[in-house]
Amino acid sequence: MTAPKDFNDRMLSLGLARVSEAAAHASARLIGRGDEKAADQAAVNAMRDQLNMLDIKGVVVIGEGERDEAPMLYIGEEVGTGEGPEVDIALDPLEGTTLTAKDMPNALTVIAMAPRGTLLHAPDVYMEKLAVGPGYPTDVVSLEMTPSQRVRALAQARGVQDSDITVCILERPRHEDLVAEVRSTGAAIRLITDGDVAGVIHCAEAELTGIDMYMGSGGAPEGVLAASALKCMGGQMWGKLLFRNDDERGRARKAGITDLDRIYSRDELVTGDVIFAATGVTNGSIVAGVKREPNYLQTETILMRSKTGSVRRMIYRNPIR
């Protein structure tokens, strides 16, 4: 699916970077303060204010929650000036609220934009995720494989031993069996405490991060954001929604999902052109965190466009007034 002519991703991308930068500036004031809710709210407020300055007819499809659960940036909220292209917005104003509160690495502000109707309206449930970087044959690994089979298949595709593969996994009790099976192959594991959008992005820059594959379950909304980034950087990703009860199945049906067992590829999670921006809040392996000097704040943003495959890193110095 190609983007509509009025979706000028080249011009909109810089505006999107300003949105993520504003959220990072706002939440940076609460780094290490131990208040997750305050840090998240600061990011939400700043992101919403900046979004409403953009000349778009935007609808939040991945946001802070359902309309009755979140006062701002809720799913279905209209953002922008109302002038310009109709777009879907997926966002996480602060991916890593705990990381920010504890001053730990890899807290990010994250946002993606695509033409209306091209981002999966993922309900707030878990998603089983699997991702690898670019350069591999199509479907080199799959969710139907066991974790150990995935390691062996990727090692074979790379022409290396199983022990040369590094897998990124979110450190959670539910992943204990997954971790044990991956380690049984001899592969290494990079455990992360939070932030699986960053975990998936790591696969696309394996030469820098040392991570070859991402596995495990995490939030479905974050899966759409991660797929947006991979669509820009290259790489393969698959996701399958996981349901713990009838209430969660009802959320999926409310979001328009009829096949609850479907496995989504990257290009089914994001069916059109997409632009993606992420700004560092705390220092991380993708971008540097907010740096505070006597007279200015400095941020680093990664800004990407799937249409061209361009990846731009931007340093922004903003005087403190």
KEKELO-835562 format. One line per 4 residues: number of its first residue (from 1); their letters; for each residue y, x, z of C-alpha. Coordinates in nm, 4 decimals. Layout:
<nodes>
NUM) a) Y/X/Z | ... .
</nodes>
This chain:
<nodes>
1) mtap) 0.0000/0.0000/0.0000 | 0.3386/0.1420/-0.0955 | 0.6569/0.0932/0.0997 | 0.9105/-0.1659/-0.0192 .
5) kdfn) 1.2048/-0.0210/-0.2076 | 1.4461/-0.0990/0.0761 | 1.2367/0.0988/0.3293 | 1.4377/0.4183/0.2854 .
9) drml) 1.2287/0.6347/0.5135 | 1.4335/0.9431/0.4309 | 1.7519/0.7919/0.5691 | 1.5889/0.6003/0.8538 .
13) slgl) 1.4034/0.9050/0.9862 | 1.7112/1.0724/1.1335 | 1.8043/0.7504/1.3109 | 1.4539/0.7344/1.4538 .
17) arvs) 1.4922/1.0894/1.5869 | 1.8097/0.9831/1.7664 | 1.6147/0.7013/1.9321 | 1.3493/0.9315/2.0753 .
21) eaaa) 1.6102/1.1910/2.1760 | 1.8105/0.9340/2.3704 | 1.5020/0.8238/2.5615 | 1.4145/1.1838/2.6449 .
25) hasa) 1.7661/1.2552/2.7732 | 1.7579/0.9494/2.9962 | 1.4153/1.0148/3.1474 | 1.4800/1.3868/3.1939 .
29) rlig) 1.7052/1.3098/3.4883 | 1.3965/1.1911/3.6750 | 1.1614/1.4815/3.6015 | 0.9818/1.5796/3.9214 .
33) rgde) 1.1407/1.3002/4.1243 | 0.8095/1.1203/4.1859 | 0.9315/0.7826/4.0558 | 0.7277/0.6803/3.7508 .
37) kaad) 0.8840/0.3349/3.7182 | 1.2399/0.4646/3.7266 | 1.1662/0.7327/3.4672 | 1.0023/0.4777/3.2367 .
41) qaav) 1.2843/0.2264/3.2789 | 1.5468/0.4875/3.1972 | 1.3630/0.5717/2.8762 | 1.3212/0.2031/2.7864 .
45) namr) 1.6909/0.1284/2.8333 | 1.8031/0.4239/2.6235 | 1.5504/0.3621/2.3473 | 1.6427/-0.0037/2.3182 .
49) dqln) 2.0168/0.0717/2.3061 | 1.9674/0.3224/2.0229 | 1.7302/0.0969/1.8290 | 1.9876/-0.1784/1.8310 .
53) mldi) 2.2323/0.0549/1.6537 | 2.0032/0.0982/1.3533 | 2.0557/-0.1126/1.0424 | 1.7094/-0.2688/1.0456 .
57) kgvv) 1.5442/-0.6036/1.1017 | 1.2933/-0.4616/1.3435 | 1.0116/-0.6248/1.5383 | 0.8331/-0.4436/1.8203 .
61) vige) 0.4582/-0.4683/1.7509 | 0.3508/-0.1957/1.9961 | 0.5700/-0.2004/2.3042 | 0.5952/-0.2288/2.6795 .
65) gerd) 0.3757/-0.5363/2.7061 | 0.3720/-0.9084/2.6343 | 0.6950/-1.1083/2.6433 | 0.6259/-1.2355/2.9962 .
69) eapm) 0.5244/-0.8899/3.1220 | 0.8188/-0.6755/3.0076 | 1.1907/-0.7589/3.0060 | 1.2698/-0.5090/2.7297 .
73) lyig) 1.0894/-0.3742/2.4232 | 0.8204/-0.6366/2.4672 | 0.5834/-0.7209/2.1850 | 0.7650/-0.9478/1.9418 .
77) eevg) 1.1162/-0.8458/2.0469 | 1.3596/-0.8186/1.7578 | 1.5621/-0.4969/1.7480 | 1.8286/-0.3490/1.5220 .
81) tgeg) 2.1489/-0.4900/1.3809 | 1.9644/-0.7456/1.1672 | 2.0972/-0.5776/0.8534 | 1.8571/-0.3738/0.6433 .
85) pevd) 1.4823/-0.3554/0.5846 | 1.2240/-0.5559/0.7763 | 1.0174/-0.3086/0.9757 | 0.7455/-0.2850/1.2380 .
89) iald) 0.8192/-0.0693/1.5408 | 0.5553/0.0988/1.7572 | 0.6838/0.2831/2.0593 | 0.6064/0.4398/2.3921 .
93) pleg) 0.9431/0.5112/2.5526 | 0.7786/0.7587/2.7909 | 0.4247/0.8683/2.7139 | 0.3351/1.0366/3.0378 .
97) ttlt) 0.5221/0.8629/3.3183 | 0.3033/1.0417/3.5720 | 0.3564/1.3719/3.3928 | 0.7322/1.3193/3.4164 .
101) akdm) 0.7281/1.2141/3.7817 | 0.5206/1.5212/3.8720 | 0.6929/1.7630/3.6293 | 0.3681/1.8306/3.4438 .
105) pnal) 0.3370/1.9332/3.0761 | 0.3322/1.7164/2.7630 | 0.5455/1.4146/2.8559 | 0.6953/1.2730/2.5355 .
109) tvia) 0.9077/0.9902/2.4051 | 0.7336/0.8463/2.0989 | 0.8275/0.5991/1.8254 | 0.7011/0.5038/1.4792 .
113) mapr) 0.8481/0.2770/1.2114 | 0.6844/0.1232/0.9052 | 0.7444/-0.1698/0.6667 | 0.6818/-0.5138/0.8150 .
117) gtll) 0.3150/-0.6009/0.8433 | 0.1740/-0.2483/0.8055 | 0.1072/-0.1488/1.1690 | -0.1945/-0.2969/1.3474 .
121) hapd) -0.0837/-0.5350/1.6212 | -0.3137/-0.3748/1.8744 | -0.3564/-0.5695/2.1996 | -0.3171/-0.3983/2.5356 .
125) vyme) -0.6853/-0.3111/2.5760 | -0.8862/0.0085/2.5548 | -0.9765/0.1681/2.2234 | -1.2521/0.4191/2.1588 .
129) klav) -1.0897/0.6970/1.9554 | -1.2138/0.9840/1.7448 | -0.9881/1.2211/1.5528 | -1.0044/1.5485/1.3618 .
133) gpgy) -0.7421/1.7473/1.1760 | -0.6899/1.7909/0.8008 | -0.9083/1.9847/0.5615 | -1.2459/1.8212/0.6267 .
137) ptdv) -1.4598/1.6049/0.3946 | -1.4009/1.2300/0.4291 | -1.5901/1.0796/0.7239 | -1.7116/1.4203/0.8400 .
141) vsle) -1.7673/1.2572/1.1792 | -1.7871/0.8921/1.2820 | -1.7893/0.6624/1.5829 | -2.1468/0.5689/1.4997 .
145) mtps) -2.2524/0.9273/1.5767 | -2.3302/1.0394/1.9294 | -2.0819/1.2883/2.0778 | -2.3261/1.5771/2.0290 .
149) qrvr) -2.3838/1.4781/1.6656 | -2.0080/1.4841/1.6069 | -1.9808/1.8365/1.7462 | -2.2668/1.9590/1.5271 .
153) alaq) -2.1308/1.7869/1.2152 | -1.7828/1.9339/1.2623 | -1.9233/2.2812/1.3336 | -2.1305/2.2619/1.0153 .
157) argv) -1.8259/2.1538/0.8137 | -1.6312/2.4489/0.9519 | -1.9182/2.6902/0.9046 | -1.9209/2.7910/1.2724 .
161) qdsd) -2.1423/2.7565/1.5770 | -2.1257/2.4474/1.7995 | -1.9855/2.6738/2.0706 | -1.6818/2.7483/1.8498 .
165) itvc) -1.5673/2.3827/1.8642 | -1.3114/2.2643/2.1205 | -1.2848/1.8941/2.2025 | -0.9896/1.7272/2.3780 .
169) iler) -1.0853/1.4507/2.6242 | -0.8801/1.2442/2.8668 | -0.9911/1.3280/3.2219 | -1.1174/0.9976/3.3591 .
173) prhe) -1.4297/0.8933/3.5561 | -1.5369/0.6776/3.2596 | -1.5716/0.9933/3.0501 | -1.8136/1.1800/3.2774 .
177) dlva) -2.1151/1.1156/3.0517 | -1.9112/1.2028/2.7419 | -1.8010/1.5330/2.8951 | -2.1567/1.6183/2.9976 .
181) evrs) -2.2964/1.5504/2.6510 | -2.0261/1.7503/2.4725 | -2.0800/2.0440/2.7075 | -2.4550/2.0278/2.6437 .
185) tgaa) -2.3845/2.1418/2.2860 | -2.2039/2.4538/2.4071 | -1.8664/2.3237/2.2855 | -1.5555/2.3769/2.4950 .
189) irli) -1.3517/2.0893/2.6372 | -0.9768/2.0710/2.6928 | -0.9255/1.8056/2.9602 | -0.5872/1.6329/2.9722 .
193) tdgd) -0.4634/1.4205/3.2606 | -0.2454/1.1832/3.0547 | -0.0943/1.1445/2.7113 | -0.3624/1.0825/2.4524 .
197) vagv) -0.1087/1.0485/2.1690 | -0.0389/1.4174/2.2201 | -0.4132/1.4774/2.2485 | -0.4749/1.3354/1.9018 .
201) ihca) -0.1770/1.5201/1.7513 | -0.3254/1.8474/1.8809 | -0.6096/1.8082/1.6280 | -0.3656/1.8244/1.3383 .
205) eael) -0.2398/2.1659/1.4498 | -0.5712/2.3254/1.5477 | -0.4488/2.6717/1.4554 | -0.1771/2.6407/1.7204 .
209) tgid) -0.3496/2.4304/1.9869 | -0.7098/2.5464/1.9488 | -0.8288/2.1824/1.9546 | -1.0646/2.0689/1.6790 .
213) mymg) -1.1471/1.7117/1.7761 | -1.0353/1.4322/2.0078 | -1.2837/1.1894/2.1657 | -1.2746/0.9160/2.4257 .
217) sgga) -1.1240/0.5825/2.5187 | -0.7608/0.5135/2.5942 | -0.4954/0.2514/2.5292 | -0.5211/0.0752/2.1936 .
221) pegv) -0.1414/0.0683/2.1447 | -0.1343/0.4474/2.1813 | -0.4072/0.4596/1.9159 | -0.1701/0.3089/1.6599 .
225) laas) 0.0987/0.5623/1.7520 | -0.1495/0.8478/1.7229 | -0.2684/0.7201/1.3837 | 0.0953/0.7093/1.2683 .
229) alkc) 0.1376/1.0760/1.3545 | -0.1901/1.1775/1.1874 | -0.0975/0.9852/0.8736 | 0.2075/1.2094/0.8476 .
233) mggq) 0.0392/1.5381/0.9431 | -0.2991/1.4867/0.7801 | -0.6301/1.4336/0.9526 | -0.8830/1.1592/1.0091 .
237) mwgk) -0.8999/0.9046/1.2889 | -1.1135/0.6057/1.3809 | -1.0653/0.3458/1.6511 | -1.2654/0.0577/1.7916 .
241) llfr) -1.1279/-0.1948/2.0394 | -1.3135/-0.2166/2.3708 | -1.3163/-0.5339/2.5785 | -1.4013/-0.5704/2.9457 .
245) ndde) -1.3696/-0.9474/2.9746 | -1.2825/-1.2722/2.7962 | -0.9152/-1.2349/2.8819 | -0.8973/-0.9132/2.6797 .
249) rgra) -1.0850/-1.0733/2.3905 | -0.8295/-1.3532/2.4039 | -0.5470/-1.0993/2.3763 | -0.7038/-0.9613/2.0612 .
253) rkag) -0.7377/-1.3050/1.9041 | -0.3776/-1.3838/1.9989 | -0.2759/-1.0667/1.8113 | -0.4530/-1.1989/1.5003 .
257) itdl) -0.7689/-0.9898/1.5263 | -1.0811/-1.1842/1.4264 | -1.3471/-0.9117/1.3929 | -1.3715/-0.7791/1.7484 .
261) driy) -1.6347/-0.5179/1.6542 | -1.4447/-0.3640/1.3648 | -1.4042/0.0118/1.3394 | -1.0589/0.0939/1.2034 .
265) srde) -0.9872/0.4046/0.9989 | -0.6513/0.5780/1.0199 | -0.5255/0.3968/0.7107 | -0.6388/0.0616/0.8487 .
269) lvtg) -0.4459/0.1204/1.1699 | -0.1398/0.2119/0.9594 | -0.1616/0.0621/0.6105 | 0.1764/0.1674/0.4659 .
273) dvif) 0.4224/0.4542/0.4726 | 0.5335/0.5440/0.8230 | 0.7883/0.7650/0.9946 | 0.7207/0.9111/1.3370 .
277) aatg) 0.9342/1.0878/1.5957 | 0.8463/1.2427/1.9314 | 1.0805/1.4285/2.1665 | 0.9681/1.6487/2.4504 .
281) vtng) 1.0564/1.5475/2.8043 | 0.8574/1.8145/2.9865 | 0.7410/2.1348/2.8205 | 0.4280/2.0944/2.6148 .
285) siva) 0.2126/2.2331/2.3393 | 0.3733/2.0116/2.0723 | 0.7425/2.0323/2.1573 | 0.9545/2.1917/2.4276 .
289) gvkr) 1.0843/1.9786/2.7117 | 1.4441/1.8924/2.7876 | 1.6377/2.2041/2.8796 | 1.9373/2.1559/3.1050 .
293) epny) 2.2198/2.4107/3.0901 | 2.5555/2.3968/3.2738 | 2.7328/2.2243/2.9840 | 2.4662/2.0691/2.7635 .
297) lqte) 2.1172/1.9256/2.7279 | 1.8803/2.0615/2.4653 | 1.5808/1.8749/2.3235 | 1.3165/1.9464/2.0627 .
301) tilm) 1.1953/1.6662/1.8360 | 0.9158/1.6562/1.5825 | 1.0045/1.4191/1.2972 | 0.7489/1.3292/1.0302 .
305) rskt) 0.7194/1.1172/0.7144 | 0.3853/1.0134/0.5679 | 0.5351/0.9544/0.2226 | 0.6094/1.3244/0.1731 .
309) gsvr) 0.3891/1.4798/0.4408 | 0.6983/1.6513/0.5777 | 0.7035/1.7731/0.9364 | 1.0429/1.8728/1.0710 .
313) rmiy) 1.1183/2.0269/1.4087 | 1.4713/1.9684/1.5314 | 1.6673/2.1277/1.8155 | 1.9462/1.9043/1.9441 .
317) rnpi) 2.2146/2.0328/2.1785 | 2.4256/1.7593/2.3349 | 2.7287/1.8423/2.5496 | 2.7222/1.6901/2.8969 .
321) r) 3.0257/1.4710/2.9460 .
</nodes>
